[in-house]
Amino acid sequence: MQNLADKTLNVAPGQTVLAALQAAGVGWMHACGGKGRCTSCRMIIKAGEENLAPLTAPEIRFRENGRLKPNARLTCQTQITGPVTCRVPEQTKLPHLSYSD
C-alpha cells in the first residue's frame, strides 16, 4: 500500500484483499460490509495488474456504469496471485489513519 506507509500485506490464496487487511488489523473503508454492493473499498492499482484475479460480476457492473475506473479494483472482491502495488483513493481515506503521499 503505497500511501499507507508502504505497508506490505500478505494475502493468502483464496482470500480477498479486504479479508487480508482486516486480518492484519488495517482499517479500510467498506460501507456495504464487503458484499460488493458499493465501491467504497476500492483500491487504485499502480503495478502488478497481471497478478490480480479476473474481475468479478460486481466489478464488471461498476465498470460498465462508470463507478469503477480501469485502474481500480474492489478489495472485497479481489484476490491476488503475486505482487501488487496499490494506493488508497483520496475519497475513501479514513480520518483516523495517517497516509503518506
Backbone as JSON, one array per atom type, in Angstrom:
{
  "sequence": "MQNLADKTLNVAPGQTVLAALQAAGVGWMHACGGKGRCTSCRMIIKAGEENLAPLTAPEIRFRENGRLKPNARLTCQTQITGPVTCRVPEQTKLPHLSYSD",
  "N": [[0.85, -1.16, 0.0], [1.05, 1.83, -1.14], [0.53, 4.56, -0.2], [-0.02, 4.13, 2.42], [1.93, 4.12, 4.44], [3.7, 2.53, 3.0], [2.93, -0.1, 3.53], [3.21, -3.59, 3.63], [1.29, -6.3, 2.65], [0.23, -9.55, 3.25], [-1.53, -11.74, 1.32], [-3.48, -14.51, 1.46], [-3.87, -17.48, -0.59], [-7.0, -17.58, -2.22], [-8.11, -15.75, -0.5], [-9.64, -12.57, -0.05], [-8.46, -9.23, -0.72], [-9.53, -7.37, 1.08], [-10.26, -9.06, 3.26], [-7.7, -9.87, 4.04], [-6.63, -7.4, 4.79], [-8.27, -6.82, 7.0], [-7.6, -9.0, 8.68], [-4.99, -8.31, 9.22], [-5.35, -6.14, 10.78], [-5.65, -3.65, 9.62], [-7.24, -0.67, 9.0], [-9.85, -0.09, 6.68], [-12.01, 1.42, 4.4], [-15.27, 0.17, 3.94], [-18.21, 0.3, 3.14], [-20.51, -1.27, 2.54], [-20.12, -3.53, 3.92], [-18.4, -5.32, 2.75], [-19.6, -6.7, 0.65], [-19.66, -6.28, -2.07], [-21.43, -4.39, -3.04], [-21.1, -1.7, -3.24], [-18.71, 0.9, -3.96], [-16.88, 1.67, -2.1], [-14.68, 0.39, -0.98], [-12.65, 0.42, -2.78], [-9.44, 0.14, -4.4], [-6.57, 1.66, -5.82], [-4.78, 0.5, -8.48], [-1.38, 0.39, -8.98], [0.77, -1.08, -9.91], [1.44, -4.42, -11.08], [-0.91, -5.52, -12.09], [-1.29, -7.81, -13.57], [-1.2, -9.78, -11.71], [-3.63, -10.02, -10.51], [-6.74, -11.57, -9.79], [-9.36, -12.37, -12.16], [-11.84, -9.85, -13.0], [-14.73, -9.58, -10.95], [-18.31, -10.25, -11.04], [-19.73, -8.05, -9.73], [-17.7, -6.06, -9.95], [-17.43, -5.82, -12.72], [-19.98, -4.85, -13.36], [-19.9, -2.33, -12.01], [-17.82, -1.15, -13.44], [-18.96, -1.0, -15.98], [-21.02, 0.85, -15.54], [-19.6, 3.1, -14.99], [-18.66, 3.59, -12.41], [-16.36, 2.45, -11.44], [-13.11, 2.82, -12.1], [-10.77, 1.94, -14.77], [-8.25, 1.42, -13.59], [-8.8, 0.62, -11.04], [-9.83, -1.56, -8.38], [-12.06, -3.59, -6.39], [-11.5, -4.14, -3.02], [-12.91, -5.99, -1.56], [-13.61, -7.9, -3.33], [-11.42, -8.7, -4.78], [-8.86, -11.01, -5.42], [-5.44, -11.96, -5.18], [-2.51, -13.08, -6.95], [0.15, -12.67, -6.89], [2.81, -10.2, -6.48], [1.5, -6.94, -5.96], [1.08, -3.48, -6.31], [-0.55, -0.89, -4.71], [-2.8, 1.91, -4.01], [-4.57, 3.87, -1.57], [-7.53, 5.45, -2.43], [-8.14, 9.01, -2.45], [-10.82, 9.7, -1.82], [-11.73, 7.68, -0.14], [-10.22, 7.53, 2.13], [-9.67, 6.96, 5.58], [-10.47, 8.93, 8.42], [-9.06, 8.57, 10.84], [-6.62, 7.45, 10.3], [-3.16, 7.73, 9.28], [-1.83, 8.88, 6.31], [0.56, 8.67, 3.67], [2.2, 10.46, 0.98]],
  "CA": [[0.0, 0.0, 0.0], [1.98, 2.94, -1.29], [0.3, 5.73, 0.64], [-0.33, 3.68, 3.77], [3.27, 3.86, 5.0], [4.28, 1.43, 2.22], [2.61, -1.34, 4.23], [3.16, -4.83, 2.85], [0.2, -7.14, 3.11], [0.26, -10.9, 2.71], [-2.88, -12.22, 1.01], [-3.45, -15.96, 1.28], [-4.65, -17.95, -1.74], [-8.43, -17.65, -1.98], [-8.51, -14.68, 0.41], [-9.74, -11.26, -0.68], [-7.59, -8.21, -0.15], [-10.2, -6.83, 2.27], [-10.12, -10.02, 4.36], [-6.31, -9.81, 4.49], [-6.48, -6.14, 5.51], [-8.92, -6.98, 8.3], [-6.8, -9.93, 9.47], [-3.78, -7.61, 9.62], [-5.71, -5.01, 11.63], [-5.54, -2.4, 8.86], [-8.54, -0.07, 8.72], [-10.13, 0.17, 5.27], [-13.42, 1.72, 4.18], [-16.09, -0.83, 3.26], [-19.54, 0.73, 3.58], [-21.55, -2.3, 2.4], [-19.72, -4.71, 4.68], [-17.61, -6.23, 1.92], [-20.52, -7.55, -0.14], [-19.6, -5.94, -3.49], [-22.61, -3.6, -3.39], [-20.72, -0.29, -3.38], [-17.31, 0.99, -4.4], [-16.12, 2.36, -1.06], [-13.45, -0.33, -0.62], [-11.77, 0.33, -3.95], [-8.01, 0.45, -4.32], [-6.02, 2.07, -7.1], [-3.67, -0.38, -8.83], [-0.24, 1.11, -9.56], [1.63, -2.06, -10.59], [1.12, -5.82, -10.79], [-2.27, -5.87, -12.5], [-1.28, -9.19, -14.07], [-1.29, -10.68, -10.56], [-4.97, -9.93, -9.95], [-7.74, -12.49, -10.32], [-10.27, -11.66, -13.08], [-12.92, -9.03, -12.44], [-15.94, -10.3, -10.53], [-19.55, -9.69, -11.6], [-19.96, -6.68, -9.25], [-16.71, -5.14, -10.51], [-17.81, -5.6, -14.12], [-21.16, -3.98, -13.34], [-19.47, -0.99, -11.65], [-17.04, -0.61, -14.57], [-19.89, -0.69, -17.07], [-21.8, 2.05, -15.25], [-18.69, 4.21, -14.76], [-18.35, 3.82, -11.0], [-15.06, 1.84, -11.11], [-12.17, 3.14, -13.18], [-9.96, 0.79, -15.23], [-7.09, 1.15, -12.72], [-9.29, 0.38, -9.68], [-10.47, -2.83, -8.05], [-12.69, -3.62, -5.08], [-10.74, -5.02, -2.13], [-13.78, -7.07, -1.07], [-13.81, -8.86, -4.42], [-10.16, -9.02, -5.45], [-7.85, -11.94, -4.92], [-4.2, -11.74, -5.91], [-1.66, -14.26, -7.13], [1.54, -12.24, -6.82], [2.99, -8.83, -6.01], [0.67, -5.85, -6.48], [1.26, -2.21, -5.61], [-1.8, -0.12, -4.81], [-2.96, 3.1, -3.18], [-5.9, 4.18, -1.06], [-8.01, 6.67, -3.08], [-8.43, 10.14, -1.58], [-12.21, 9.71, -1.41], [-12.07, 6.64, 0.82], [-9.3, 7.51, 3.26], [-10.31, 7.03, 6.88], [-9.94, 10.09, 9.14], [-8.21, 8.24, 11.98], [-5.35, 6.88, 9.84], [-2.2, 8.63, 8.67], [-1.46, 8.45, 4.96], [1.7, 9.38, 3.07], [1.92, 10.89, -0.39]],
  "C": [[0.9, 1.23, 0.0], [1.75, 4.08, -0.31], [-0.18, 5.37, 2.04], [0.96, 3.18, 4.4], [3.96, 2.69, 4.31], [4.09, 0.08, 2.9], [2.57, -2.5, 3.26], [2.13, -5.73, 3.48], [0.33, -8.51, 2.46], [-1.18, -11.37, 2.54], [-2.79, -13.7, 0.69], [-4.23, -16.36, 0.02], [-6.13, -18.1, -1.37], [-8.98, -16.56, -1.07], [-8.64, -13.38, -0.38], [-8.77, -10.3, -0.02], [-8.22, -7.62, 1.11], [-10.08, -7.77, 3.47], [-8.69, -10.0, 4.91], [-6.05, -8.52, 5.26], [-7.07, -6.25, 6.91], [-8.12, -7.9, 9.21], [-5.53, -9.27, 10.0], [-4.07, -6.4, 10.51], [-5.59, -3.66, 10.95], [-6.94, -1.89, 8.57], [-8.7, 0.25, 7.25], [-11.63, 0.39, 5.12], [-14.11, 0.57, 3.45], [-17.54, -0.67, 3.73], [-20.6, -0.37, 3.51], [-21.19, -3.58, 3.15], [-18.97, -5.74, 3.86], [-18.45, -7.16, 1.07], [-20.49, -7.24, -1.63], [-20.78, -5.11, -3.96], [-22.33, -2.1, -3.52], [-19.29, -0.26, -3.9], [-16.42, 1.63, -3.34], [-14.82, 1.66, -0.69], [-12.44, -0.38, -1.76], [-10.33, 0.69, -3.61], [-7.57, 0.82, -5.72], [-4.78, 1.21, -7.37], [-2.58, 0.43, -9.53], [0.68, 0.17, -10.33], [1.17, -3.46, -10.21], [-0.27, -6.25, -11.2], [-2.37, -7.31, -13.01], [-1.4, -10.22, -12.95], [-2.65, -10.62, -9.86], [-5.87, -10.98, -10.59], [-8.66, -11.7, -11.27], [-11.33, -10.86, -12.33], [-14.1, -9.91, -12.05], [-17.16, -9.62, -11.15], [-19.84, -8.28, -11.05], [-18.97, -5.67, -9.83], [-17.02, -4.83, -11.97], [-18.99, -4.63, -14.2], [-20.76, -2.54, -13.02], [-18.62, -0.36, -12.75], [-17.97, -0.17, -15.69], [-20.7, 0.57, -16.8], [-20.93, 3.24, -14.83], [-18.32, 4.49, -13.31], [-17.02, 3.21, -10.55], [-14.14, 2.04, -12.31], [-11.34, 1.92, -13.57], [-8.78, 0.44, -14.33], [-7.5, 0.86, -11.27], [-9.92, -1.01, -9.57], [-11.1, -2.72, -6.68], [-11.92, -4.59, -4.19], [-11.59, -6.18, -1.65], [-13.99, -8.16, -2.11], [-12.49, -9.44, -4.95], [-9.3, -10.01, -4.69], [-6.6, -11.71, -5.76], [-3.36, -13.01, -5.94], [-0.18, -13.93, -7.05], [1.62, -10.8, -6.38], [2.11, -7.82, -6.74], [0.98, -4.61, -5.65], [-0.01, -1.4, -5.81], [-1.77, 1.06, -3.87], [-4.39, 3.18, -2.68], [-6.36, 5.46, -1.79], [-8.31, 7.77, -2.05], [-9.83, 10.08, -0.99], [-12.55, 8.7, -0.32], [-11.07, 6.52, 1.98], [-10.09, 7.67, 4.56], [-9.68, 8.15, 7.7], [-8.99, 9.76, 10.28], [-6.88, 7.62, 11.59], [-4.47, 7.94, 9.23], [-1.78, 8.05, 7.32], [-0.27, 9.27, 4.49], [1.32, 9.76, 1.65], [2.04, 9.8, -1.38]]
}
